[in-house]
Amino acid sequence: MAAAAAAYRAVRPDVVVRCEARPLALFNDQPPWELGDGYDLAFVDHPMTGAAAERGALVPLDAVLPAERLARIAADSLGHDAYAWGGRQWALSVDVACQVAVVRADRLEVVPRTWDDVLALAGRTAGAVALTLAPADALCTLVSLSANAALAAGEPATWLRPEAVEFLVELARLAHPVSIGLTPPRLLEHLAGDGGIVYAPFVFGYAVAARGPLVFTDVPGVDGHPRGAILGGAGLAVLPGGRHVAEAAAFAAWCMSADVQRTVLLTAGGQPGHGAVWDDPASGAFFRDIRRSLAQAYVRPRDPWWPAYHRVAGGLLAEALRDGDGAASIHRRLADLADRHREGVPSEAHAAPTARRGRRSRRVVGRDRTPTGGKETSLHGPID
């Protein structure tokens, strides 16, 4: 996003956008209403949408951007609807990702396509398969598995299925021991090394890691179809506490154009949210090789209770997998915990937020300082 901020000066010399880093875990888990006043824009994770909208923590973009402009963005972008709630649009899908598989192409000739294939590889070669079982990542994987199982059964996608828990428990038992507590950046480091890991079936994919022997590919499915991998990425939202709402919205919309997405964001190592950029062969093999997974990605719940549930449930699941608990017990506890959160009776006993994607995060600062001859907008968001 720093590259976009710099490029925007040529378009709007009177507007300055500045970036400042924040930990990725805060992007994942810090709600936008905790960012404080003085910032004009923020990157948000789509499961935060419902809670943020109901708290009035974001500006509805349909109230700021022209309807024709927003409709064109919606038609061109991937993941746009993930940031809709209550009939309004709360963010723009500037950056897009989903869970995918990653393989050491120099060490594994036949890539698993089904769940059974994955278990067979893990059982046949000790330590060949790894998972990201840090709390947030463990739950993300379970959600992907559950959505895939439901869709394979011809049912609507859902985020908790007993057969998905059973598979995850069995795979965690067979996976490389380093999987416990592992985050995506660390998994990719291990995979690129000489520790014997050759395959990871569920990890957020991002283009900057698609180098050397690491090849990203579609997730495995119950029936071999890569359906239901959870959608990731980041939405660019306008905050109501800023002084430059119109300018902030205009910058966000500018970031969504095909030209900016291709020549600025893609070139800087980002993962554009524009469908035409993903479908352009010139964008590279990374985008081509995981396009099916992205096209069939699952939008996580955006209900107001979900972000708090995700934090707590991730800790519960990671602990249960580490301790070797049974699938039936894990499923029951996760379902009961969800019921309590829906009813407004959460428990923070297992909260353990962790980063999901291997990126640092930057935020644009300035807190309403206006340089001579210009305005300044302030932006939070992940960039490389």
VOPAGU-2260 file (C-alpha; in pm, 1 decimal, decimal comma):
REM VOPAGU-2260
SITE   aa  ch    i         X         Y         Z
SITE  MET   A    0       0,0       0,0       0,0
SITE  ALA   A    1     297,4     232,6      41,9
SITE  ALA   A    2     348,8     206,0    -334,2
SITE  ALA   A    3     -11,9     308,8    -395,1
SITE  ALA   A    4      22,1     600,0    -155,3
SITE  ALA   A    5     328,4     722,8    -343,8
SITE  ALA   A    6     165,3     678,0    -684,7
SITE  TYR   A    7    -143,7     868,6    -572,6
SITE  ARG   A    8      58,8    1188,3    -540,8
SITE  ALA   A    9      73,8    1206,8    -921,4
SITE  VAL   A   10    -305,6    1185,9    -935,5
SITE  ARG   A   11    -387,1    1407,9    -638,4
SITE  PRO   A   12     -86,7    1623,4    -545,2
SITE  ASP   A   13    -299,2    1788,7    -277,8
SITE  VAL   A   14    -354,2    1462,1     -88,4
SITE  VAL   A   15     -81,4    1290,5     113,4
SITE  VAL   A   16    -119,9     929,8     228,6
SITE  ARG   A   17     138,5     806,0     478,1
SITE  CYS   A   18     194,5     448,6     605,8
SITE  GLU   A   19     296,4     328,1     951,7
SITE  ALA   A   20     353,6     -31,3    1065,8
SITE  ARG   A   21     144,5    -224,4    1315,7
SITE  PRO   A   22     165,0    -596,2    1405,7
SITE  LEU   A   23     -30,4    -830,8    1181,1
SITE  ALA   A   24    -203,3    -982,9    1483,3
SITE  LEU   A   25    -370,3    -645,0    1536,6
SITE  PHE   A   26    -505,5    -649,1    1182,1
SITE  ASN   A   27    -648,7    -993,3    1252,8
SITE  ASP   A   28    -790,4    -923,5    1595,1
SITE  GLN   A   29    -808,6    -551,5    1674,4
SITE  PRO   A   30   -1153,0    -415,4    1584,2
SITE  PRO   A   31   -1156,1     -88,4    1390,5
SITE  TRP   A   32   -1338,9      95,9    1668,5
SITE  GLU   A   33   -1026,4      56,0    1883,5
SITE  LEU   A   34    -800,7     237,8    1637,8
SITE  GLY   A   35    -881,9     578,7    1781,2
SITE  ASP   A   36    -968,3     905,8    1613,4
SITE  GLY   A   37    -754,7    1078,4    1355,0
SITE  TYR   A   38    -723,3     799,7    1101,4
SITE  ASP   A   39    -914,0     822,3     776,9
SITE  LEU   A   40    -877,6     469,5     640,8
SITE  ALA   A   41    -819,4     121,7     777,1
SITE  PHE   A   42    -767,7    -226,5     644,3
SITE  VAL   A   43   -1022,9    -463,0     794,9
SITE  ASP   A   44   -1065,6    -839,1     796,7
SITE  HIS   A   45   -1405,9    -928,8     650,7
SITE  PRO   A   46   -1530,6   -1122,0     958,8
SITE  MET   A   47   -1518,3    -785,9    1142,1
SITE  THR   A   48   -1772,6    -632,5     904,2
SITE  GLY   A   49   -2092,5    -704,9    1095,2
SITE  ALA   A   50   -1962,0    -596,5    1433,8
SITE  ALA   A   51   -1802,5    -281,6    1291,8
SITE  ALA   A   52   -2114,7    -186,5    1096,8
SITE  GLU   A   53   -2343,7    -229,9    1395,1
SITE  ARG   A   54   -2114,6     -14,9    1610,2
SITE  GLY   A   55   -2098,4     260,5    1349,1
SITE  ALA   A   56   -1722,5     210,1    1330,6
SITE  LEU   A   57   -1703,1     236,0     950,0
SITE  VAL   A   58   -1845,1     475,1     692,0
SITE  PRO   A   59   -2086,1     306,3     447,2
SITE  LEU   A   60   -1916,0     354,9     113,2
SITE  ASP   A   61   -2245,9     358,9     -72,8
SITE  ALA   A   62   -2312,4     687,8     107,4
SITE  VAL   A   63   -1987,1     842,4     -16,6
SITE  LEU   A   64   -1898,7     695,4    -356,3
SITE  PRO   A   65   -2114,5     742,4    -667,9
SITE  ALA   A   66   -2343,8     445,1    -725,4
SITE  GLU   A   67   -2205,7     385,0   -1075,3
SITE  ARG   A   68   -1847,8     378,1    -944,9
SITE  LEU   A   69   -1933,8     134,8    -667,3
SITE  ALA   A   70   -2127,6     -87,6    -908,2
SITE  ARG   A   71   -1829,8    -100,9   -1143,6
SITE  ILE   A   72   -1597,9    -191,9    -857,0
SITE  ALA   A   73   -1838,6    -464,0    -746,4
SITE  ALA   A   74   -1850,4    -611,7   -1095,8
SITE  ASP   A   75   -1472,2    -614,4   -1135,5
SITE  SER   A   76   -1348,8    -717,5    -792,7
SITE  LEU   A   77   -1308,7   -1049,1    -613,1
SITE  GLY   A   78   -1442,7   -1076,1    -260,1
SITE  HIS   A   79   -1644,8    -754,7    -280,6
SITE  ASP   A   80   -1953,5    -903,1    -115,9
SITE  ALA   A   81   -1749,9   -1018,7     183,7
SITE  TYR   A   82   -1749,5    -658,4     303,7
SITE  ALA   A   83   -2123,9    -607,0     266,4
SITE  TRP   A   84   -2354,7    -613,0     565,6
SITE  GLY   A   85   -2708,8    -498,0     622,2
SITE  GLY   A   86   -2751,5    -395,9     259,8
SITE  ARG   A   87   -2452,9    -159,4     264,6
SITE  GLN   A   88   -2090,6    -173,2     151,0
SITE  TRP   A   89   -1835,1    -118,2     427,1
SITE  ALA   A   90   -1498,8    -179,6     256,7
SITE  LEU   A   91   -1338,6    -244,3     -81,4
SITE  SER   A   92   -1157,5    -568,2    -156,2
SITE  VAL   A   93    -817,0    -420,1    -236,4
SITE  ASP   A   94    -621,2    -733,1    -141,0
SITE  VAL   A   95    -745,8   -1090,7    -194,5
SITE  ALA   A   96    -626,4   -1427,2     -69,0
SITE  CYS   A   97    -761,6   -1764,1      36,3
SITE  GLN   A   98    -629,3   -2078,7     194,4
SITE  VAL   A   99    -438,2   -2288,7     -56,4
SITE  ALA   A  100    -190,0   -2576,1     -54,0
SITE  VAL   A  101     185,0   -2536,8     -91,3
SITE  VAL   A  102     426,9   -2803,3    -209,5
SITE  ARG   A  103     799,0   -2858,4    -246,7
SITE  ALA   A  104     785,3   -2924,1    -618,8
SITE  ASP   A  105    1141,4   -3058,2    -620,4
SITE  ARG   A  106    1058,7   -3326,4    -363,0
SITE  LEU   A  107     699,9   -3430,0    -430,7
SITE  GLU   A  108     593,7   -3541,0    -776,8
SITE  VAL   A  109     226,4   -3624,3    -713,8
SITE  VAL   A  110      32,9   -3351,9    -530,8
SITE  PRO   A  111    -254,2   -3474,2    -307,8
SITE  ARG   A  112    -596,3   -3380,8    -443,9
SITE  THR   A  113    -827,1   -3548,9    -190,3
SITE  TRP   A  114    -837,6   -3572,4     187,5
SITE  ASP   A  115    -751,7   -3941,6     158,9
SITE  ASP   A  116    -447,5   -3852,8     -52,3
SITE  VAL   A  117    -326,2   -3617,3     220,5
SITE  LEU   A  118    -367,9   -3877,4     495,2
SITE  ALA   A  119    -192,3   -4136,0     279,5
SITE  LEU   A  120     108,6   -3909,1     227,2
SITE  ALA   A  121     125,3   -3817,8     595,8
SITE  GLY   A  122      98,4   -4183,2     698,9
SITE  ARG   A  123     345,7   -4309,6     441,8
SITE  THR   A  124     624,5   -4059,4     507,6
SITE  ALA   A  125     670,3   -3934,3     862,9
SITE  GLY   A  126     697,2   -3556,6     882,7
SITE  ALA   A  127     614,7   -3499,2     515,7
SITE  VAL   A  128     296,4   -3300,4     584,2
SITE  ALA   A  129     268,7   -2992,4     804,7
SITE  LEU   A  130     -17,8   -2776,1     927,2
SITE  THR   A  131     -42,2   -2429,6    1078,4
SITE  LEU   A  132    -188,3   -2508,9    1419,5
SITE  ALA   A  133    -143,9   -2176,1    1592,9
SITE  PRO   A  134    -488,2   -2087,6    1735,6
SITE  ALA   A  135    -626,6   -1859,7    1463,2
SITE  ASP   A  136    -479,3   -2072,8    1186,6
SITE  ALA   A  137    -609,8   -2400,1    1329,4
SITE  LEU   A  138    -964,2   -2265,3    1329,9
SITE  CYS   A  139    -924,7   -2122,0     979,5
SITE  THR   A  140    -826,3   -2467,6     856,3
SITE  LEU   A  141   -1121,7   -2630,0    1030,1
SITE  VAL   A  142   -1357,1   -2376,5     871,6
SITE  SER   A  143   -1213,2   -2451,1     525,5
SITE  LEU   A  144   -1249,1   -2825,4     581,9
SITE  SER   A  145   -1605,9   -2787,3     704,8
SITE  ALA   A  146   -1711,2   -2572,7     410,2
SITE  ASN   A  147   -1552,7   -2820,2     169,0
SITE  ALA   A  148   -1727,7   -3117,0     330,5
SITE  ALA   A  149   -2065,8   -2945,2     320,3
SITE  LEU   A  150   -2032,2   -2843,7     -44,6
SITE  ALA   A  151   -1912,4   -3191,1    -142,8
SITE  ALA   A  152   -2227,0   -3330,2      19,6
SITE  GLY   A  153   -2442,2   -3097,2    -189,5
SITE  GLU   A  154   -2531,4   -2881,2     110,3
SITE  PRO   A  155   -2478,0   -2510,6     181,4
SITE  ALA   A  156   -2130,2   -2427,3     307,0
SITE  THR   A  157   -2095,2   -2408,0     682,2
SITE  TRP   A  158   -1807,3   -2356,0     922,2
SITE  LEU   A  159   -1834,2   -2657,5    1156,5
SITE  ARG   A  160   -1883,7   -3016,0    1039,2
SITE  PRO   A  161   -1807,9   -3329,9    1244,3
SITE  GLU   A  162   -1628,6   -3505,2     958,2
SITE  ALA   A  163   -1401,7   -3203,0     919,8
SITE  VAL   A  164   -1308,0   -3220,0    1287,6
SITE  GLU   A  165   -1237,4   -3591,8    1251,0
SITE  PHE   A  166   -1009,7   -3533,0     953,1
SITE  LEU   A  167    -822,8   -3249,0    1124,6
SITE  VAL   A  168    -768,4   -3455,6    1439,8
SITE  GLU   A  169    -628,7   -3745,1    1237,0
SITE  LEU   A  170    -409,5   -3523,8    1020,4
SITE  ALA   A  171    -276,6   -3334,4    1322,9
SITE  ARG   A  172    -176,0   -3670,0    1472,6
SITE  LEU   A  173      17,4   -3764,0    1158,1
SITE  ALA   A  174     159,8   -3420,8    1074,5
SITE  HIS   A  175     512,4   -3304,8    1145,6
SITE  PRO   A  176     545,5   -3226,3    1520,4
SITE  VAL   A  177     648,8   -2869,6    1441,1
SITE  SER   A  178     288,4   -2806,8    1329,5
SITE  ILE   A  179     172,4   -2741,7    1685,7
SITE  GLY   A  180     169,2   -2365,8    1732,3
SITE  LEU   A  181     297,8   -2304,5    1379,6
SITE  THR   A  182     201,5   -1986,0    1191,9
SITE  PRO   A  183     206,1   -1949,0     810,8
SITE  PRO   A  184     538,8   -1760,7     790,6
SITE  ARG   A  185     712,3   -2021,4    1004,2
SITE  LEU   A  186     555,6   -2306,8     808,8
SITE  LEU   A  187     688,6   -2166,0     483,0
SITE  GLU   A  188    1033,2   -2128,3     636,7
SITE  HIS   A  189    1027,8   -2494,6     740,9
SITE  LEU   A  190     895,1   -2601,5     401,6
SITE  ALA   A  191    1171,1   -2413,7     221,9
SITE  GLY   A  192    1433,0   -2574,4     446,6
SITE  ASP   A  193    1570,1   -2925,5     475,1
SITE  GLY   A  194    1350,1   -3062,0     752,8
SITE  GLY   A  195    1162,6   -3315,3     541,4
SITE  ILE   A  196     832,1   -3128,5     504,3
SITE  VAL   A  197     714,0   -3144,5     143,1
SITE  TYR   A  198     347,8   -3045,0     160,0
SITE  ALA   A  199     108,3   -2823,1     352,8
SITE  PRO   A  200    -258,2   -2862,3     255,2
SITE  PHE   A  201    -402,0   -2545,3     412,1
SITE  VAL   A  202    -217,0   -2216,2     443,4
SITE  PHE   A  203    -295,0   -1863,5     329,5
SITE  GLY   A  204    -121,2   -1811,0      -2,0
SITE  TYR   A  205      56,9   -1495,6    -101,0
SITE  ALA   A  206     255,6   -1415,8    -405,9
SITE  VAL   A  207     577,8   -1294,1    -246,8
SITE  ALA   A  208     646,6   -1645,7    -112,5
SITE  ALA   A  209     595,9   -1816,1    -450,1
SITE  ARG   A  210     961,7   -1843,0    -531,7
SITE  GLY   A  211    1228,3   -2110,6    -545,6
SITE  PRO   A  212    1100,0   -2460,9    -474,6
SITE  LEU   A  213     769,7   -2351,3    -318,0
SITE  VAL   A  214     466,5   -2386,9    -544,0
SITE  PHE   A  215     117,2   -2286,1    -435,7
SITE  THR   A  216    -171,4   -2492,4    -565,1
SITE  ASP   A  217    -538,2   -2566,5    -497,6
SITE  VAL   A  218    -649,0   -2707,0    -163,9
SITE  PRO   A  219    -741,4   -3075,8    -147,1
SITE  GLY   A  220   -1109,7   -3164,8    -126,1
SITE  VAL   A  221   -1313,0   -3456,4       2,7
SITE  ASP   A  222   -1390,6   -3543,5    -358,2
SITE  GLY   A  223   -1091,9   -3373,1    -517,9
SITE  HIS   A  224   -1266,4   -3041,0    -582,0
SITE  PRO   A  225   -1104,2   -2733,9    -419,2
SITE  ARG   A  226   -1421,1   -2584,3    -278,0
SITE  GLY   A  227   -1471,4   -2393,1      44,5
SITE  ALA   A  228   -1120,4   -2267,1     124,5
SITE  ILE   A  229   -1176,6   -1963,4     339,6
SITE  LEU   A  230   -1142,7   -1620,4     184,0
SITE  GLY   A  231    -870,4   -1395,6     320,2
SITE  GLY   A  232    -722,2   -1067,7     209,5
SITE  ALA   A  233    -798,4    -720,0     336,1
SITE  GLY   A  234   -1071,1    -465,8     276,7
SITE  LEU   A  235    -998,5     -94,1     266,5
SITE  ALA   A  236   -1253,1      92,9     478,1
SITE  VAL   A  237   -1316,9     457,0     566,3
SITE  LEU   A  238   -1329,1     550,4     934,5
SITE  PRO   A  239   -1586,4     797,2    1066,1
SITE  GLY   A  240   -1336,9     963,0    1301,2
SITE  GLY   A  241   -1121,9    1104,3    1022,6
SITE  ARG   A  242   -1146,9    1455,2     882,8
SITE  HIS   A  243   -1121,3    1360,4     515,3
SITE  VAL   A  244   -1398,4    1110,8     445,8
SITE  ALA   A  245   -1450,6    1205,9      80,8
SITE  GLU   A  246   -1077,6    1203,8       0,4
SITE  ALA   A  247   -1030,0     873,5     181,5
SITE  ALA   A  248   -1312,1     708,5     -12,5
SITE  ALA   A  249   -1175,8     846,3    -339,5
SITE  PHE   A  250    -833,0     697,5    -265,2
SITE  ALA   A  251    -985,7     358,4    -182,2
SITE  ALA   A  252   -1184,2     359,3    -507,3
SITE  TRP   A  253    -874,3     461,4    -705,5
SITE  CYS   A  254    -690,2     161,2    -559,8
SITE  MET   A  255    -954,9     -68,0    -711,3
SITE  SER   A  256    -898,2      29,6   -1075,1
SITE  ALA   A  257    -747,1    -239,1   -1298,3
SITE  ASP   A  258    -456,2     -15,6   -1393,1
SITE  VAL   A  259    -359,6      60,7   -1033,0
SITE  GLN   A  260    -407,5    -298,5    -925,7
SITE  ARG   A  261    -186,2    -422,5   -1209,4
SITE  THR   A  262      86,4    -159,7   -1234,9
SITE  VAL   A  263     113,1     -51,1    -871,1
SITE  LEU   A  264     -13,9    -313,8    -626,8
SITE  LEU   A  265      85,0    -625,6    -822,4
SITE  THR   A  266     426,2    -482,3    -907,5
SITE  ALA   A  267     484,4    -405,5    -539,0
SITE  GLY   A  268     415,0    -767,8    -442,1
SITE  GLY   A  269      49,2    -734,5    -350,7
SITE  GLN   A  270    -239,5    -964,1    -434,7
SITE  PRO   A  271    -485,1    -752,2    -628,5
SITE  GLY   A  272    -856,3    -769,7    -569,6
SITE  HIS   A  273    -937,5    -709,1    -936,8
SITE  GLY   A  274   -1049,6   -1020,3   -1123,5
SITE  ALA   A  275    -893,6    -916,7   -1453,9
SITE  VAL   A  276    -550,4    -898,6   -1292,4
SITE  TRP   A  277    -585,6   -1249,3   -1150,8
SITE  ASP   A  278    -693,0   -1378,4   -1492,3
SITE  ASP   A  279    -411,8   -1207,1   -1682,4
SITE  PRO   A  280    -140,2   -1464,8   -1772,9
SITE  ALA   A  281     117,5   -1190,3   -1730,5
SITE  SER   A  282      41,6   -1177,8   -1358,5
SITE  GLY   A  283     222,0   -1507,6   -1310,2
SITE  ALA   A  284     178,6   -1873,1   -1222,1
SITE  PHE   A  285      87,6   -1807,2    -858,7
SITE  PHE   A  286    -242,3   -1647,4    -956,6
SITE  ARG   A  287    -319,6   -1907,2   -1223,0
SITE  ASP   A  288    -244,0   -2205,1   -1001,2
SITE  ILE   A  289    -480,0   -2111,6    -715,7
SITE  ARG   A  290    -754,0   -1942,0    -916,2
SITE  ARG   A  291    -998,8   -2232,3    -875,7
SITE  SER   A  292    -964,0   -2225,6    -498,6
SITE  LEU   A  293   -1023,7   -1850,9    -491,2
SITE  ALA   A  294   -1324,7   -1874,3    -722,3
SITE  GLN   A  295   -1488,8   -2118,5    -481,2
SITE  ALA   A  296   -1368,6   -1962,3    -155,6
SITE  TYR   A  297   -1589,9   -1951,0     152,2
SITE  VAL   A  298   -1675,6   -1618,9     313,3
SITE  ARG   A  299   -1644,2   -1659,6     687,6
SITE  PRO   A  300   -1930,7   -1551,7     912,8
SITE  ARG   A  301   -1956,8   -1175,6     955,3
SITE  ASP   A  302   -2204,9   -1187,3    1241,7
SITE  PRO   A  303   -2119,4    -947,2    1524,6
SITE  TRP   A  304   -2041,3   -1235,3    1762,4
SITE  TRP   A  305   -1794,2   -1408,3    1528,3
SITE  PRO   A  306   -1465,3   -1215,7    1586,6
SITE  ALA   A  307   -1469,9   -1281,5    1961,8
SITE  TYR   A  308   -1570,5   -1642,3    1901,2
SITE  HIS   A  309   -1286,4   -1692,5    1654,9
SITE  ARG   A  310   -1028,6   -1575,7    1908,6
SITE  VAL   A  311   -1157,4   -1801,2    2184,8
SITE  ALA   A  312   -1240,5   -2103,2    1969,0
SITE  GLY   A  313    -898,1   -2092,1    1804,8
SITE  GLY   A  314    -731,6   -2124,7    2141,8
SITE  LEU   A  315    -962,4   -2408,6    2241,3
SITE  LEU   A  316    -900,6   -2597,5    1917,1
SITE  ALA   A  317    -523,0   -2554,1    1920,5
SITE  GLU   A  318    -505,9   -2677,0    2279,0
SITE  ALA   A  319    -729,3   -2975,4    2205,2
SITE  LEU   A  320    -522,2   -3078,9    1902,2
SITE  ARG   A  321    -203,1   -3046,2    2102,6
SITE  ASP   A  322    -346,2   -3263,6    2380,7
SITE  GLY   A  323    -481,8   -3527,9    2142,8
SITE  ASP   A  324    -847,7   -3481,2    2238,3
SITE  GLY   A  325   -1112,2   -3677,2    2050,2
SITE  ALA   A  326   -1302,2   -3533,6    1755,0
SITE  ALA   A  327   -1647,0   -3572,0    1912,1
SITE  SER   A  328   -1539,8   -3380,6    2222,6
SITE  ILE   A  329   -1382,0   -3101,7    2018,1
SITE  HIS   A  330   -1687,9   -3067,1    1795,5
SITE  ARG   A  331   -1921,7   -3050,3    2093,9
SITE  ARG   A  332   -1712,8   -2789,7    2276,0
SITE  LEU   A  333   -1679,7   -2568,1    1967,8
SITE  ALA   A  334   -2053,7   -2589,3    1900,0
SITE  ASP   A  335   -2140,8   -2512,6    2263,4
SITE  LEU   A  336   -1901,0   -2218,9    2264,0
SITE  ALA   A  337   -2063,1   -2081,8    1948,1
SITE  ASP   A  338   -2405,6   -2105,1    2110,0
SITE  ARG   A  339   -2282,6   -1905,3    2409,0
SITE  HIS   A  340   -2132,5   -1635,8    2186,7
SITE  ARG   A  341   -2452,1   -1608,6    1984,8
SITE  GLU   A  342   -2638,8   -1558,6    2310,3
SITE  GLY   A  343   -2391,8   -1294,4    2424,4
SITE  VAL   A  344   -2222,0   -1503,1    2693,8
SITE  PRO   A  345   -1862,8   -1530,9    2566,1
SITE  SER   A  346   -1569,0   -1685,6    2748,1
SITE  GLU   A  347   -1216,0   -1557,1    2700,6
SITE  ALA   A  348   -1052,8   -1857,1    2866,9
SITE  HIS   A  349    -877,5   -1972,5    2551,8
SITE  ALA   A  350    -818,9   -1642,7    2371,7
SITE  ALA   A  351    -486,5   -1648,0    2190,9
SITE  PRO   A  352    -472,3   -1420,1    1883,1
SITE  THR   A  353    -207,0   -1497,6    1624,5
SITE  ALA   A  354    -116,4   -1379,8    1278,1
SITE  ARG   A  355    -273,1   -1564,7     984,0
SITE  ARG   A  356     -83,0   -1434,5     686,1
SITE  GLY   A  357     289,5   -1393,2     659,6
SITE  ARG   A  358     292,6   -1018,8     629,9
SITE  ARG   A  359     388,4    -724,9     838,3
SITE  SER   A  360     126,8    -459,7     861,7
SITE  ARG   A  361     151,9     -90,3     793,0
SITE  ARG   A  362     -70,6     193,7     881,7
SITE  VAL   A  363     -66,5     542,3     747,0
SITE  VAL   A  364     -32,8     805,5    1009,8
SITE  GLY   A  365     -38,2    1175,7    1040,4
SITE  ARG   A  366    -334,1    1228,7    1267,8
SITE  ASP   A  367    -480,5    1528,2    1090,3
SITE  ARG   A  368    -161,2    1723,3    1035,5
SITE  THR   A  369    -211,7    1918,1     713,1
SITE  PRO   A  370     105,3    2001,8     516,8
SITE  THR   A  371     127,1    2321,3     317,5
SITE  GLY   A  372     -87,3    2299,7       6,5
SITE  GLY   A  373    -241,3    1961,4      80,2
SITE  LYS   A  374    -456,6    1734,4     293,0
SITE  GLU   A  375    -338,6    1423,6     469,5
SITE  THR   A  376    -521,3    1095,1     504,8
SITE  SER   A  377    -416,4     821,8     747,2
SITE  LEU   A  378    -431,2     453,6     663,7
SITE  HIS   A  379    -391,0     124,3     851,2
SITE  GLY   A  380    -317,0    -182,9     641,8
SITE  PRO   A  381     -92,6    -481,8     560,4
SITE  ILE   A  382     180,0    -438,5     301,8
SITE  ASP   A  383     503,7    -622,3     233,6
